[in-house]
Amino acid sequence: MEYVFPVPSPPSVAVVGADVRFPVHRIYCVGRNYGEHAREMGFDAAREDPFFFAKPADAVVASGSTIPYAAATRNLHHEIELVVAIGRAGANITPETALEHVYGYAVGIDLTRRDLQLAARDKGRPWDTGKGFDDSAPIGAIVRAADKGHPSRGAIWLRVNGETKQSSDIAELIWPVPDIVAHLSKLFTLQPGDLIYTGTPAGVGPVVAGDRIEGGIEGVGEVRLLIAP
């Protein structure tokens, strides 16, 4: 088959200890999934059904990359997150079987144009411009669940220029991974290649040109990023 222009290679993520890469199908993100972060954003941290937003697949950025400061914003924020990589398709998945659909885990950063996100939120508009922009989904290599299991606790942290900004534990997730997968699969048929950014703990804040960002999750890995000077 011929196309009107060359078809780009699919976005993909490295896999720890393997020569293969994980092709990205879709990127889903969970909003306000840590209590302290919900409170710092001005919301009640009571457990309610999770809500989701999306980023384009080609927003992924490999750990160690240098990216430009995002366009059209004066308030670019970091949000460190556990990322779930889906390896098996499914719809209407139960929490009890959800982990059977998980290929592995990675550390990601949900970069956010906070000024655009809040302006959209205040007007009842979608978050796309605040969340789904170029280079907005940095991610480290995926560690396979078959090799490391399914983490349910472990320190999660982020530093900017060596200073700790976010520090918590993934055990503090309001909705843990099995519940997230189950809820999401009732809205969309999950496919191999889907990534789910599971939410960020408290301490989100701005970054500027020249900042070095590094974060990690105990037992999962790390992610590093430079905002170009």
VOFI-800648 format. One record per residue: residue in three letters; x, y, z of N, C-alpha, C, O in turn. Coordinates in steps of 0.05 Angstrom, whole numbers, padded with zeros to 5 digits, always signed. Layout:
ALAXYZXYZXYZXYZ/...
//
This chain:
MET+00017-00024+00000+00000+00000+00000+00018+00025+00000+00038+00026+00014/GLU+00009+00045-00016+00024+00070-00016+00009+00091+00000-00016+00092+00000/TYR+00024+00109+00012+00012+00131+00028+00021+00158+00016+00040+00159+00001/VAL+00007+00179+00023+00012+00205+00011+00039+00217+00021+00050+00235+00009/PHE+00048+00207+00044+00075+00214+00054+00086+00191+00070+00071+00173+00077/PRO+00112+00190+00075+00124+00168+00089+00111+00164+00117+00108+00184+00131/VAL+00105+00140+00124+00093+00134+00150+00114+00134+00171+00134+00120+00169/PRO+00111+00151+00192+00132+00152+00213+00132+00127+00229+00112+00112+00231/SER+00155+00121+00241+00157+00098+00259+00139+00102+00283+00136+00125+00292/PRO+00127+00081+00294+00110+00084+00317+00125+00093+00341+00148+00084+00345/PRO+00113+00109+00358+00126+00116+00384+00131+00091+00400+00115+00072+00399/SER+00153+00090+00414+00160+00065+00429+00176+00072+00454+00187+00094+00456/VAL+00178+00053+00472+00192+00056+00497+00211+00033+00501+00205+00010+00494/ALA+00235+00039+00512+00254+00018+00517+00244-00002+00538+00228+00006+00555/VAL+00254-00027+00537+00247-00047+00557+00273-00056+00571+00292-00063+00557/VAL+00273-00056+00597+00297-00063+00612+00305-00091+00606+00289-00110+00608/GLY+00331-00095+00599+00342-00122+00595+00333-00135+00569+00336-00160+00567/ALA+00322-00120+00550+00313-00132+00525+00321-00115+00502+00325-00091+00504/ASP+00324-00128+00479+00330-00114+00454+00305-00105+00439+00308-00093+00418/VAL+00282-00112+00449+00257-00104+00437+00247-00078+00449+00256-00070+00471/ARG+00229-00064+00436+00217-00040+00446+00186-00044+00449+00175-00060+00435/PHE+00175-00028+00466+00146-00029+00471+00132-00008+00454+00136+00016+00459/PRO+00117-00016+00433+00103+00004+00416+00080+00016+00431+00064+00002+00444/VAL+00077+00042+00429+00056+00057+00444+00031+00059+00427+00032+00069+00404/HIS+00008+00050+00438-00017+00053+00424-00032+00078+00433-00037+00095+00416/ARG-00038+00080+00459-00050+00104+00470-00038+00110+00497-00026+00093+00510/ILE-00041+00136+00505-00032+00144+00532-00057+00154+00547-00069+00174+00539/TYR-00063+00140+00569-00085+00149+00587-00072+00159+00613-00051+00150+00621/CYS-00085+00179+00625-00075+00190+00650-00098+00192+00671-00120+00198+00663/VAL-00091+00186+00696-00111+00188+00717-00107+00215+00732-00085+00223+00738/GLY-00129+00229+00737-00128+00254+00750-00132+00251+00780-00148+00235+00789/ARG-00117+00267+00796-00120+00269+00825-00122+00242+00839-00143+00236+00850/ASN-00101+00226+00838-00102+00199+00849-00085+00196+00874-00081+00174+00884/TYR-00075+00219+00885-00062+00219+00911-00077+00241+00928-00082+00263+00918/GLY-00084+00235+00952-00099+00253+00969-00086+00280+00973-00100+00301+00970/GLU-00060+00281+00979-00047+00306+00984-00046+00323+00959-00048+00348+00961/HIS-00042+00311+00936-00042+00326+00911-00070+00338+00905-00072+00360+00897/ALA-00091+00322+00910-00118+00332+00906-00122+00357+00924-00134+00377+00915/ARG-00113+00355+00948-00117+00378+00967-00101+00402+00958-00110+00425+00960/GLU-00076+00398+00948-00060+00421+00940-00071+00434+00915-00066+00458+00910/MET-00088+00420+00900-00101+00431+00877-00129+00442+00883-00143+00452+00866/GLY-00136+00441+00909-00161+00453+00918-00185+00435+00917-00207+00445+00916/PHE-00181+00409+00918-00203+00390+00916-00204+00372+00940-00184+00368+00954/ASP-00228+00361+00946-00232+00341+00967-00218+00316+00958-00220+00307+00935/ALA-00204+00303+00977-00190+00279+00971-00206+00254+00976-00195+00232+00976/ALA-00232+00257+00980-00250+00233+00984-00248+00215+00960-00245+00224+00938/ARG-00251+00188+00965-00249+00169+00944-00274+00169+00927-00296+00162+00936/GLU-00271+00178+00902-00293+00178+00883-00283+00164+00858-00259+00159+00855/ASP-00301+00158+00840-00292+00144+00816-00270+00159+00802-00271+00183+00800/PRO-00249+00145+00793-00227+00159+00779-00236+00171+00753-00255+00162+00741/PHE-00223+00193+00745-00228+00204+00719-00202+00204+00703-00180+00203+00714/PHE-00205+00206+00677-00183+00202+00659-00181+00224+00638-00201+00235+00630/PHE-00157+00229+00629-00152+00246+00605-00131+00232+00589-00120+00212+00597/ALA-00125+00242+00565-00107+00229+00547-00085+00247+00537-00088+00271+00537/LYS-00063+00235+00528-00042+00248+00513-00038+00233+00487-00044+00209+00486/PRO-00028+00246+00466-00022+00231+00442+00001+00212+00446+00019+00217+00462/ALA+00001+00190+00431+00022+00170+00434+00050+00182+00429+00069+00174+00442/ASP+00052+00200+00410+00078+00211+00403+00087+00233+00422+00106+00247+00417/ALA+00073+00236+00445+00083+00254+00466+00105+00241+00483+00117+00255+00499/VAL+00110+00215+00479+00130+00201+00495+00158+00213+00489+00164+00219+00466/VAL+00174+00215+00510+00201+00225+00508+00219+00206+00524+00212+00200+00547/ALA+00240+00196+00512+00258+00177+00526+00273+00191+00549+00280+00214+00547/SER+00277+00176+00570+00294+00185+00592+00321+00193+00582+00333+00180+00565/GLY+00332+00215+00592+00358+00225+00584+00356+00246+00562+00377+00256+00553/SER+00332+00252+00552+00328+00270+00530+00330+00299+00540+00327+00305+00563/THR+00336+00317+00521+00334+00346+00525+00311+00355+00508+00310+00350+00484/ILE+00293+00370+00520+00269+00379+00506+00267+00409+00509+00277+00420+00529/PRO+00254+00423+00490+00250+00452+00493+00229+00458+00514+00211+00441+00520/TYR+00231+00481+00526+00209+00491+00543+00184+00492+00527+00184+00502+00504/ALA+00161+00482+00538+00137+00480+00522+00127+00507+00512+00130+00527+00525/ALA+00116+00506+00488+00105+00530+00475+00080+00539+00489+00066+00523+00501/ALA+00074+00565+00488+00048+00576+00495+00042+00574+00525+00019+00575+00533/THR+00063+00572+00542+00058+00571+00571+00080+00587+00585+00102+00590+00576/ARG+00072+00597+00608+00091+00610+00627+00092+00595+00653+00103+00605+00673/ASN+00079+00571+00654+00077+00557+00679+00077+00527+00674+00057+00513+00677/LEU+00100+00516+00666+00104+00488+00660+00110+00473+00685+00129+00479+00699/HIS+00094+00452+00692+00097+00438+00717+00106+00409+00712+00100+00397+00692/HIS+00120+00398+00732+00128+00370+00734+00108+00355+00750+00097+00365+00770/GLU+00102+00329+00742+00086+00311+00757+00097+00283+00754+00095+00271+00733/ILE+00110+00272+00775+00122+00246+00773+00100+00224+00777+00082+00228+00793/GLU+00102+00202+00761+00081+00182+00762+00091+00154+00757+00110+00150+00742/LEU+00077+00135+00769+00080+00107+00761+00064+00103+00736+00041+00111+00733/VAL+00077+00090+00716+00064+00084+00690+00060+00054+00687+00078+00038+00692/VAL+00035+00047+00679+00028+00019+00674+00029+00014+00644+00016+00029+00629/ALA+00042-00007+00636+00044-00014+00607+00026-00039+00603+00031-00060+00614/ILE+00006-00036+00586-00013-00057+00581-00002-00076+00559+00007-00067+00538/GLY-00004-00102+00564+00007-00121+00544-00014-00141+00533-00008-00157+00516/ARG-00038-00139+00544-00060-00157+00535-00086-00142+00534-00093-00127+00552/ALA-00100-00146+00512-00125-00131+00507-00147-00140+00526-00146-00162+00536/GLY-00166-00122+00531-00189-00130+00548-00208-00107+00552-00201-00083+00551/ALA-00233-00114+00556-00254-00095+00563-00269-00106+00587-00271-00131+00590/ASN-00281-00088+00603-00296-00097+00627-00280-00116+00644-00290-00137+00653/ILE-00255-00109+00648-00237-00125+00664-00244-00122+00694-00252-00101+00703/THR-00242-00143+00709-00246-00142+00738-00220-00135+00752-00198-00141+00742/PRO-00222-00122+00776-00197-00117+00791-00182-00142+00797-00157-00142+00798/GLU-00196-00164+00801-00183-00190+00808-00165-00201+00785-00146-00215+00790/THR-00172-00194+00760-00157-00204+00738-00141-00183+00723-00128-00188+00703/ALA-00142-00158+00734-00130-00135+00719-00100-00139+00715-00090-00132+00694/LEU-00086-00149+00735-00057-00151+00732-00048-00171+00710-00025-00170+00702/GLU-00066-00188+00702-00060-00207+00680-00056-00192+00654-00045-00202+00635/HIS-00066-00167+00652-00065-00151+00628-00040-00132+00628-00036-00118+00609/VAL-00025-00132+00650-00003-00113+00652+00023-00126+00643+00032-00147+00653/TYR+00036-00113+00624+00062-00122+00614+00085-00114+00633+00103-00129+00639/GLY+00083-00089+00643+00104-00079+00660+00099-00051+00670+00076-00041+00668/TYR+00119-00039+00681+00117-00013+00694+00141+00005+00688+00162-00005+00681/ALA+00136+00031+00689+00158+00050+00684+00153+00075+00701+00132+00078+00714/VAL+00173+00092+00701+00170+00118+00715+00166+00139+00693+00181+00141+00674/GLY+00145+00156+00697+00139+00176+00677+00135+00203+00690+00132+00206+00714/ILE+00136+00224+00674+00131+00251+00682+00108+00262+00665+00111+00264+00640/ASP+00087+00270+00678+00065+00283+00664+00070+00313+00664+00062+00327+00682/LEU+00084+00323+00643+00088+00352+00641+00062+00366+00635+00046+00356+00619/THR+00057+00388+00648+00031+00401+00647+00035+00431+00643+00049+00445+00659/ARG+00021+00442+00623+00020+00471+00620-00002+00481+00639-00026+00483+00632/ARG+00006+00486+00665-00014+00491+00686-00032+00514+00681-00056+00513+00687/ASP-00021+00535+00669-00037+00559+00664-00059+00552+00644-00082+00561+00647/LEU-00053+00537+00623-00073+00529+00603-00093+00509+00615-00117+00510+00609/GLN-00083+00491+00631-00101+00471+00643-00121+00485+00661-00145+00479+00660/LEU-00112+00503+00679-00130+00516+00697-00150+00534+00683-00173+00536+00691/ALA-00141+00548+00662-00159+00565+00647-00181+00548+00634-00204+00556+00634/ALA-00174+00524+00623-00194+00507+00611-00213+00496+00633-00237+00495+00629/ARG-00201+00488+00655-00218+00477+00677-00238+00498+00686-00262+00491+00691/ASP-00230+00522+00690-00247+00543+00700-00270+00549+00681-00292+00558+00689/LYS-00266+00544+00655-00287+00549+00635-00302+00524+00628-00319+00524+00610/GLY-00296+00501+00641-00309+00476+00635-00302+00464+00609-00317+00450+00597/ARG-00277+00470+00600-00268+00460+00574-00249+00437+00577-00239+00432+00599/PRO-00244+00422+00556-00225+00399+00558-00197+00408+00565-00190+00431+00561/TRP-00181+00389+00575-00154+00395+00584-00133+00391+00563-00109+00393+00569/ASP-00141+00386+00538-00121+00378+00518-00098+00396+00515-00075+00387+00514/THR-00103+00422+00514-00080+00441+00510-00062+00442+00535-00038+00448+00532/GLY-00072+00436+00558-00056+00436+00582-00040+00411+00587-00020+00411+00601/LYS-00050+00389+00575-00038+00363+00581-00026+00348+00556-00006+00335+00559/GLY-00039+00351+00533-00032+00334+00510-00015+00347+00489-00020+00345+00465/PHE+00006+00361+00497+00023+00376+00479+00048+00360+00472+00053+00339+00483/ASP+00065+00371+00454+00089+00358+00446+00108+00353+00469+00111+00370+00487/ASP+00120+00329+00470+00141+00322+00490+00130+00323+00519+00145+00327+00538/SER+00104+00318+00522+00092+00321+00549+00092+00295+00565+00081+00295+00588/ALA+00103+00273+00555+00102+00248+00569+00129+00234+00570+00133+00212+00560/PRO+00149+00247+00583+00175+00233+00588+00171+00207+00603+00154+00205+00620/ILE+00187+00187+00596+00184+00161+00609+00210+00146+00609+00226+00147+00589/GLY+00216+00132+00630+00239+00114+00632+00233+00087+00619+00211+00082+00610/ALA+00253+00070+00619+00249+00043+00608+00229+00027+00624+00227+00030+00649/ILE+00215+00009+00610+00195-00008+00623+00208-00032+00635+00224-00046+00622/VAL+00202-00038+00661+00210-00063+00673+00187-00082+00672+00165-00076+00679/ARG+00193-00106+00662+00172-00126+00657+00162-00138+00683+00177-00144+00701/ALA+00135-00140+00685+00123-00152+00709+00133-00181+00713+00135-00191+00735/ALA+00138-00195+00690+00147-00222+00692+00174-00224+00706+00181-00245+00717/ASP+00190-00202+00705+00216-00202+00718+00215-00191+00746+00230-00201+00764/LYS+00199-00170+00751+00200-00156+00776+00174-00157+00792+00173-00147+00814/GLY+00153-00169+00781+00127-00170+00795+00112-00144+00792+00117-00128+00775/HIS+00091-00141+00809+00073-00118+00808+00077-00101+00833+00068-00109+00855/PRO+00089-00078+00831+00094-00062+00855+00069-00050+00866+00052-00039+00851/SER+00065-00052+00892+00042-00040+00906+00050-00019+00926+00034-00004+00937/ARG+00076-00018+00931+00087+00003+00949+00116+00008+00940+00128-00008+00926/GLY+00127+00030+00949+00154+00038+00942+00156+00068+00939+00137+00081+00930/ALA+00178+00079+00948+00182+00108+00947+00180+00119+00919+00191+00107+00900/ILE+00166+00142+00916+00165+00156+00891+00175+00184+00896+00167+00197+00916/TRP+00192+00194+00879+00205+00220+00884+00212+00234+00859+00214+00222+00837/LEU+00216+00261+00861+00225+00277+00838+00242+00300+00849+00236+00312+00870/ARG+00264+00305+00835+00282+00327+00842+00286+00345+00818+00287+00336+00796/VAL+00288+00371+00824+00295+00391+00804+00321+00404+00812+00323+00416+00833/ASN+00341+00401+00795+00368+00411+00800+00378+00402+00828+00391+00417+00842/GLY+00372+00376+00834+00382+00364+00858+00365+00369+00883+00370+00358+00904/GLU+00344+00386+00881+00327+00392+00904+00302+00375+00902+00288+00376+00882/THR+00295+00361+00923+00272+00344+00924+00246+00362+00924+00243+00380+00940/LYS+00229+00356+00905+00204+00370+00902+00179+00353+00908+00160+00362+00920/GLN+00181+00327+00901+00159+00309+00906+00170+00284+00920+00191+00274+00912/SER+00156+00275+00941+00165+00251+00956+00141+00238+00969+00127+00250+00985/SER+00136+00213+00961+00113+00198+00973+00118+00169+00969+00141+00160+00967/ASP+00097+00153+00968+00098+00124+00965+00075+00116+00947+00053+00126+00950/ILE+00079+00098+00928+00057+00090+00910+00036+00075+00926+00014+00071+00915/ALA+00041+00067+00950+00020+00055+00967-00001+00076+00974-00023+00069+00983/GLU+00005+00102+00970-00015+00123+00975-00034+00128+00952-00051+00146+00955/LEU-00032+00113+00931-00051+00116+00909-00080+00113+00919-00085+00093+00933/ILE-00097+00131+00913-00125+00128+00921-00137+00104+00907-00150+00087+00920/TRP-00132+00102+00881-00141+00079+00865-00116+00064+00857-00101+00074+00840/PRO-00111+00040+00868-00087+00025+00860-00090+00014+00832-00111+00015+00819/VAL-00068+00002+00822-00067-00006+00794-00090-00024+00785-00102-00019+00765/PRO-00097-00046+00800-00119-00063+00791-00145-00048+00787-00160-00053+00769/ASP-00151-00029+00805-00175-00014+00803-00175+00005+00779-00195+00009+00766/ILE-00151+00018+00775-00149+00036+00752-00154+00021+00726-00169+00030+00709/VAL-00141-00002+00723-00144-00018+00698-00173-00026+00695-00184-00024+00673/ALA-00186-00035+00716-00214-00043+00715-00232-00021+00707-00249-00024+00689/HIS-00229+00003+00720-00246+00026+00713-00242+00035+00684-00261+00039+00670/LEU-00216+00037+00676-00211+00046+00649-00222+00027+00628-00231+00036+00607/SER-00221+00001+00633-00229-00018+00614-00260-00018+00610-00270-00031+00592/LYS-00274-00005+00627-00303-00002+00624-00309+00022+00605-00332+00024+00595/LEU-00290+00039+00601-00293+00062+00583-00281+00057+00556-00291+00068+00536/PHE-00259+00042+00555-00245+00037+00530-00236+00008+00530-00231-00003+00551/THR-00235-00004+00506-00223-00031+00504-00193-00027+00505-00181-00016+00486/LEU-00180-00036+00526-00151-00033+00528-00137-00051+00508-00146-00073+00502/GLN-00115-00040+00497-00100-00054+00476-00071-00057+00484-00060-00040+00499/PRO-00057-00078+00475-00028-00079+00479-00015-00053+00468-00021-00045+00446/GLY+00002-00042+00484+00014-00017+00476+00003+00007+00490+00015+00029+00489/ASP-00019+00004+00505-00030+00026+00520-00012+00032+00545-00002+00013+00557/LEU-00008+00057+00551+00005+00066+00575-00015+00081+00593-00032+00096+00583/ILE-00013+00076+00619-00031+00090+00638-00013+00104+00658+00000+00091+00674/TYR-00014+00131+00657+00000+00147+00678-00020+00148+00701-00042+00158+00698/THR-00011+00139+00725-00030+00133+00746-00035+00156+00766-00049+00152+00786/GLY-00024+00180+00761-00028+00202+00779-00003+00210+00795+00016+00194+00797/THR-00003+00234+00805+00021+00245+00818+00017+00252+00847-00006+00260+00854/PRO+00037+00249+00864+00034+00258+00891+00037+00288+00894+00042+00302+00874/ALA+00035+00298+00918+00037+00326+00924+00065+00337+00917+00084+00321+00915/GLY+00067+00363+00914+00093+00376+00909+00097+00385+00881+00119+00393+00874/VAL+00077+00383+00864+00080+00392+00836+00088+00422+00836+00080+00437+00854/GLY+00103+00430+00816+00111+00457+00814+00124+00463+00788+00128+00446+00771/PRO+00132+00489+00784+00142+00497+00758+00171+00490+00753+00187+00486+00771/VAL+00177+00487+00727+00205+00484+00718+00210+00506+00697+00192+00517+00685/VAL+00236+00512+00694+00243+00533+00675+00265+00523+00657+00276+00501+00662/ALA+00271+00538+00636+00292+00530+00617+00319+00526+00633+00326+00543+00649/GLY+00332+00505+00626+00357+00498+00639+00355+00479+00663+00375+00470+00673/ASP+00331+00473+00672+00327+00456+00695+00333+00427+00688+00326+00417+00666/ARG+00346+00413+00707+00350+00384+00705+00330+00370+00723+00329+00376+00747/ILE+00315+00352+00712+00294+00338+00727+00301+00309+00728+00308+00297+00708/GLU+00299+00297+00751+00303+00268+00754+00283+00258+00775+00277+00271+00795/GLY+00273+00234+00770+00254+00222+00788+00256+00192+00787+00269+00181+00769/GLY+00243+00179+00806+00244+00150+00807+00223+00138+00825+00210+00152+00840/ILE+00221+00112+00822+00203+00096+00839+00219+00072+00848+00230+00057+00831/GLU+00219+00067+00873+00233+00044+00885+00224+00018+00871+00200+00012+00871/GLY+00243+00003+00861+00237-00023+00849+00227-00022+00820+00223-00042+00807/VAL+00224+00003+00809+00215+00006+00782+00236+00018+00764+00242+00007+00743/GLY+00248+00041+00772+00268+00053+00756+00269+00083+00760+00258+00094+00780/GLU+00281+00097+00741+00284+00126+00742+00278+00138+00715+00277+00124+00695/VAL+00275+00165+00715+00272+00180+00690+00288+00206+00694+00287+00218+00716/ARG+00301+00215+00673+00317+00240+00674+00310+00257+00650+00305+00246+00628/LEU+00311+00283+00654+00303+00301+00633+00317+00328+00636+00321+00337+00659/LEU+00324+00341+00614+00335+00368+00615+00316+00386+00598+00310+00380+00575/ILE+00308+00408+00611+00294+00429+00596+00315+00446+00583+00332+00458+00597/ALA+00315+00448+00557+00337+00461+00543+00341+00490+00553+00321+00504+00556/PRO+00366+00498+00557+00371+00527+00564+00361+00546+00543+00363+00570+00546/
//
